[in-house]
Amino acid sequence: MLTEFVAADGIDPTQLQFTLHINGELRQAADTRLMAFDVATLIAWISSKFTLQAGDLIYTGTPEGVGAIHSGDVLRLTWPQHIEQEFVVA
């Protein structure tokens, strides 16, 4: 499942923070300033290999420590001022 769409207009992808809780336990507190490759570099590289189109999703992975998820787990994603959403793993 995905969250609702958030337009990129006015959002600086180099200054984003979000958290992920699994079953109420903080598993990830992320900051895009700490990514190995910034968003612009990732998009440029991917665009050199594939044609990106509106609606395409780019998954970059997740840092160590998040761990496996299992059926019934409750994931809570928080991206301040943009997303506050829970998901139940099927």
C-alpha positions as a Markdown table, in Angstrom:
| # | Residue | x | y | z |
|---|---|---|---|---|
| 1 | Met | 0.0 | 0.0 | 0.0 |
| 2 | Leu | 1.1 | 3.6 | -0.7 |
| 3 | Thr | 0.2 | 6.8 | 1.1 |
| 4 | Glu | -1.8 | 9.5 | -0.6 |
| 5 | Phe | 0.0 | 11.4 | -3.3 |
| 6 | Val | 2.1 | 14.4 | -2.1 |
| 7 | Ala | 3.1 | 16.9 | -4.8 |
| 8 | Ala | 6.7 | 17.7 | -4.9 |
| 9 | Asp | 6.1 | 21.4 | -5.5 |
| 10 | Gly | 7.8 | 23.5 | -2.8 |
| 11 | Ile | 9.4 | 20.5 | -1.1 |
| 12 | Asp | 13.1 | 20.4 | -0.8 |
| 13 | Pro | 14.1 | 16.7 | -1.1 |
| 14 | Thr | 17.5 | 17.4 | 0.6 |
| 15 | Gln | 15.8 | 18.5 | 3.8 |
| 16 | Leu | 13.2 | 15.8 | 4.7 |
| 17 | Gln | 12.8 | 13.9 | 8.0 |
| 18 | Phe | 10.4 | 11.0 | 8.7 |
| 19 | Thr | 9.9 | 8.2 | 11.2 |
| 20 | Leu | 8.7 | 4.7 | 11.0 |
| 21 | His | 7.3 | 2.8 | 14.0 |
| 22 | Ile | 6.5 | -0.9 | 13.8 |
| 23 | Asn | 4.1 | -2.1 | 16.4 |
| 24 | Gly | 4.7 | 1.1 | 18.4 |
| 25 | Glu | 8.5 | 0.7 | 18.4 |
| 26 | Leu | 10.6 | 3.4 | 16.6 |
| 27 | Arg | 12.5 | 1.5 | 14.0 |
| 28 | Gln | 13.7 | 4.4 | 11.7 |
| 29 | Ala | 14.3 | 8.1 | 12.1 |
| 30 | Ala | 15.5 | 9.2 | 8.8 |
| 31 | Asp | 16.9 | 12.4 | 7.3 |
| 32 | Thr | 17.5 | 12.7 | 3.5 |
| 33 | Arg | 20.7 | 14.7 | 4.3 |
| 34 | Leu | 22.2 | 11.4 | 5.4 |
| 35 | Met | 21.5 | 9.5 | 2.2 |
| 36 | Ala | 24.6 | 8.0 | 0.4 |
| 37 | Phe | 23.3 | 9.7 | -2.8 |
| 38 | Asp | 21.1 | 12.7 | -2.9 |
| 39 | Val | 17.7 | 12.6 | -4.6 |
| 40 | Ala | 18.9 | 14.6 | -7.7 |
| 41 | Thr | 21.8 | 12.3 | -8.2 |
| 42 | Leu | 19.6 | 9.2 | -7.9 |
| 43 | Ile | 17.1 | 10.6 | -10.4 |
| 44 | Ala | 19.8 | 11.6 | -12.9 |
| 45 | Trp | 21.5 | 8.2 | -12.7 |
| 46 | Ile | 18.2 | 6.2 | -13.0 |
| 47 | Ser | 17.1 | 8.5 | -15.9 |
| 48 | Ser | 20.3 | 7.6 | -17.7 |
| 49 | Lys | 19.4 | 3.9 | -17.6 |
| 50 | Phe | 15.6 | 4.0 | -17.8 |
| 51 | Thr | 12.8 | 6.3 | -19.0 |
| 52 | Leu | 11.1 | 7.8 | -16.0 |
| 53 | Gln | 7.5 | 8.9 | -16.5 |
| 54 | Ala | 5.0 | 10.7 | -14.3 |
| 55 | Gly | 3.8 | 8.3 | -11.6 |
| 56 | Asp | 6.9 | 6.2 | -11.5 |
| 57 | Leu | 8.1 | 5.2 | -8.0 |
| 58 | Ile | 11.8 | 5.1 | -7.0 |
| 59 | Tyr | 12.6 | 2.8 | -4.1 |
| 60 | Thr | 16.0 | 3.5 | -2.5 |
| 61 | Gly | 16.0 | 0.9 | 0.3 |
| 62 | Thr | 16.2 | 1.4 | 4.0 |
| 63 | Pro | 19.0 | 1.7 | 6.5 |
| 64 | Glu | 20.0 | -1.2 | 8.8 |
| 65 | Gly | 17.8 | -1.8 | 11.8 |
| 66 | Val | 14.3 | -1.6 | 10.4 |
| 67 | Gly | 14.2 | -5.4 | 10.1 |
| 68 | Ala | 11.6 | -7.8 | 8.8 |
| 69 | Ile | 7.9 | -7.2 | 8.9 |
| 70 | His | 5.3 | -9.8 | 9.4 |
| 71 | Ser | 1.6 | -10.3 | 8.7 |
| 72 | Gly | -0.4 | -8.4 | 11.3 |
| 73 | Asp | 2.4 | -5.8 | 12.1 |
| 74 | Val | 1.2 | -2.2 | 12.3 |
| 75 | Leu | 3.5 | 0.3 | 10.5 |
| 76 | Arg | 3.1 | 4.0 | 11.3 |
| 77 | Leu | 4.8 | 6.5 | 8.9 |
| 78 | Thr | 5.2 | 10.1 | 10.0 |
| 79 | Trp | 6.4 | 12.8 | 7.7 |
| 80 | Pro | 5.6 | 16.1 | 9.5 |
| 81 | Gln | 3.2 | 18.4 | 7.7 |
| 82 | His | 2.6 | 15.8 | 5.0 |
| 83 | Ile | 1.8 | 12.3 | 6.1 |
| 84 | Glu | 0.6 | 10.6 | 9.3 |
| 85 | Gln | -0.6 | 7.1 | 8.3 |
| 86 | Glu | -0.8 | 3.6 | 9.7 |
| 87 | Phe | -0.7 | 0.4 | 7.7 |
| 88 | Val | -1.4 | -3.2 | 8.7 |
| 89 | Val | 0.7 | -5.8 | 7.0 |
| 90 | Ala | -1.5 | -8.4 | 5.3 |
